[in-house]
Amino acid sequence: MTAHLHHDTLAPEHREWTDNDLRVVEQFSQLVNAQLDLLAQGPERQRLVGLVTRALDAARASLLATPPSILLQLPVSKLKVSDVIGQGWVELSQASLYRAVESQRFYCVTPKGRSIGKEFPAWQFVQPVPELIAPVLAVLAGQPSSDIHAFWISSADELNELSPAEMLAGKSFETRADIHPSQQALLDLPASERLRKVLAAAKWQHRGMADIVG
C-alpha cells in the first residue's frame, strides 16, 4: 500500500500546472514512499501509511488550491460582504472592508430593487486590481454607485471595446468569448500604462457628468 499523488485527480481549473510541475510532485511522493518503506515496519506500518497518505493528499490540495484573487479571467458575480470575507477574496474584516470602500480602495453597489444592503463586484478583488484601482475610484468619487459600476463594466471605444475593468486587470471578463489580437495587445501592456489609460477614461466620464450636472 503506497501513497501516490494521481495526476487524473487534478481539478479542471488547475490544468494550468505544467508537466514538469506534476513530475516534481510525483517524484516527491515517490521519495516519501521509499522512506516510508524503510522506516515503517511491523504492525504499525498500516497506520503510518494511512497517516502519510492523508498528509500527502492534504498537501496536494493545498498546493493546487488557487486563491480566488488569482484568476485568469474576471468574474461577473457580485458578492455579499460575508462572501467576500468567507471565500477569501480579501484578508480584511467586514468593518475593514467597508472602511476600504470609504477610502476608495474598493467599491460596492446596492442591489436593484432594494434600498439597503450592499454587494461587491468580485472582479475588483482579482490581482492586480486591488493595487491599481484606488486612483481611479478617487476620480469617480461622488458619482452614484450604479454609475461607477457601469463605468467599470461597459465597453469603451477608447479602449478598443474593452471595459475599464478588463483594461485595469489585464484580463478579460469570463463572459467574453473571444479576444481580438489588438485587444490582447492592450491587456498585455504594463500595469502602469493600463492604469494611465483607465484614468484618462475615468476623467473623461467625470468631466461629462460634471457638464450634465452643471
N, C-alpha and C positions, 0 to 999 in steps of 0.2 A: 504494500500500500504506500503510494508516494503522493507528494503534494505538488501538483502541476498547475501552472497558470495557462489556461487554454485560450488560444487566440480567438476561437469562434465565440467566446462569451463576451467579446467587446461590444458595447452598445453602438448602434449606428452613428450616434453623434460623436463618437470617439474614433472613427475610422481614419481621422487625420494623422494618427500615430503612424510613423514610418515603419517599414520592415525592420530597420536597424533598432528602433526603439523596442519593438516586440522581441527581437532576438536578445537584447540585453536583459529584459525582464525574464525571459525563459531561461537564459543562462544563470541568472541569479537563483531562480527556482531550483534548477538542477544542482547548483552548488550547495544550496541548503539541504536538498535531499541527500546528497552524498555525505555531508557532515552528519546528518541525522542517522544514516545507516551505520556510521562508525560509533556514534555516541549512544544511540537508543537501542538497548538490548534487553532481553528478558521480558517479564510480564508487563513492565511499564511502557514497552515500545509502542503498543497500540494507542495508549492515551497520549503519548508525546507526539506521535504522528498526527493525531487529530488536532492537537493544540497548534502545531506548526501549520497544518493545512488551513485552519481558520485564520491564523495570523497572516499567512500569505494572501488569502482571499481578501482580508480587510485592507492589507497594504495595497493590493492591486486596485481595489475600489477607490482608495484614497488617491492613488496616483492618476487614475483615469478620470476622476471626477473633475468636470470643468466648472469652475465658479461661474454663476450666471452673468457676472460682469465681463467675462471673457468669451465673446461670441463672434462668429464670423459674419453674421448679419444682425440687423437691428430688429428687435421685436416691436410689434404694433400694439401690444396689450397695454392696458392701464391697470395699476395695482393699488390696492388699499395700503395704507401706511403699515398695517400689520404684516401684509405680504412682503412689502419691501424689506422689512426687518427680518421676518421669519425665513424668507427664502435666501437670505444672504446677499442681497444686492448691494447693501452698504453696511459698513461696520459702525452704525450710529444707533442711538436710542431714538424712540419716536419723538421725544422732545427735541433732541438734537437735529433730527431731520427737518422738523418744522422750523427750527431756527435757521437751518441752512436755506430753506425757502425764503425766509425773511431777508436773508443777506444775499439773495440772488445767486446762490450756488446750485440750486435745483428749482424746479417749478412744479406746481400741481394745478389740477383743474377741478371744477365742480361738475359732477355727472349731470347729463341732460335730464331735465325734468325734476331736478332736486335743488333745494336751496341750501342744504347743508351737506357735509361730507366731502372729503377730498380724495382724488385719485392722482396717482403719479404715473405719467407716461414712462414705461420701462426703458425706452431707448436711451434716456439721458444717463442711465447708470452703467451703460456699456463703455468700457475703455476704448479710446482715451477721452471720451466726452466729459467726465467729471473734472478733468484737468483743464478743459478748454472753454466750458460753457459760460462761466461767470461773467466775463466782459460782455458777452452778447446779451445775457439776461439783464445786465445793467442798462444797456441801451434800450431794451424793450420795457423796462420798469415803468409802471403806471398804466400800461395797457391792460384791458380785460384778459383774464387767463385764457379765455377761449380764443382770443385773437393771437395771443402768444403761441398757443399750441398750433393754431392754423398756420402761423408763420413757419414753424419748425417742420411741419409735415407736408406742406404744399410744394409742388414742383415749381421751380423758379427759372424763368427764361435766362437770367444772367448766370445761372449755374448749370446751363445745358440740360434743363429739365430734371435735374436732381433737386431734392429738397435740401434746405439748410441743415436739417438733422443729418442726412446722409453725408453731406459735404463736410460737416464738422467731424463726424465719426470716421470718415474714410471708408464707410461700409454702406451697402445698400439695405433697404428695408426687406424683411423676409417675404413680403408680398410682391416684390418686384421680380418679375420673371426673367427679364433679360437686361443686361448692361451693355451699352454700346462701347466700343473701344475708346471713343473720345470721352465718354463719361468715366470709364475706369481710369483713364489718364488723370482726370481731376481728383478722383478718390485716392490715387496714388501719390498726390502731391504731399510735400512735408506738412506736418500739422500746423506750423506757423502760417504757411501760405493758405491752407484751407480756412484757418481761423480768420485771416485777413479778408478773404472773400465773403465769409458769412457775416462778419462785422459790417462790411460795406452794404450787404443786402439788408441787414437789420437797421442800419442808419437810414437807408433809403425808405424803408417802411415807416420808421419813426417820423421822418420828415413828412411823409404822405399823411399819416394820422394827424400830425400837428396842423397841416393845411386844412384837413377836414374839420377839425375842432375849431380852428381859427375862423 
